[in-house]
């Protein structure tokens, strides 16, 4: 029997909170498509949002470690950091998918294995 003894401190709470918003996910998608974008270019991803609103989203993504910034003169460039997403994949998705994948492999082997033919 598994008992729950309290909150898990795996450092991913901020990542899950950051990923909970569709606008922030769109910003991450834009950085995945083209890394090293300025605030001005990222504002085009969320045209209905103010510049300040996009800045707040980027700040939350940066606090979660999903975005890192680099200053180039007066320009601040934003880069995607995929490591926290990979940690979520390893911590949550891969563990829960393991038994399903094993069952699927077993099913495939059963379906594709030659069956003995019956002769009368």
Secondary structure as UniProt FT lines:
FT   HELIX           13..19
FT   HELIX           22..33
FT   HELIX           39..43
FT   TURN            44..48
FT   HELIX           51..63
FT   TURN            64..65
FT   STRAND          67..72
FT   TURN            73..74
FT   STRAND          75..80
FT   HELIX           83..88
FT   HELIX           89..93
FT   HELIX           94..112
//
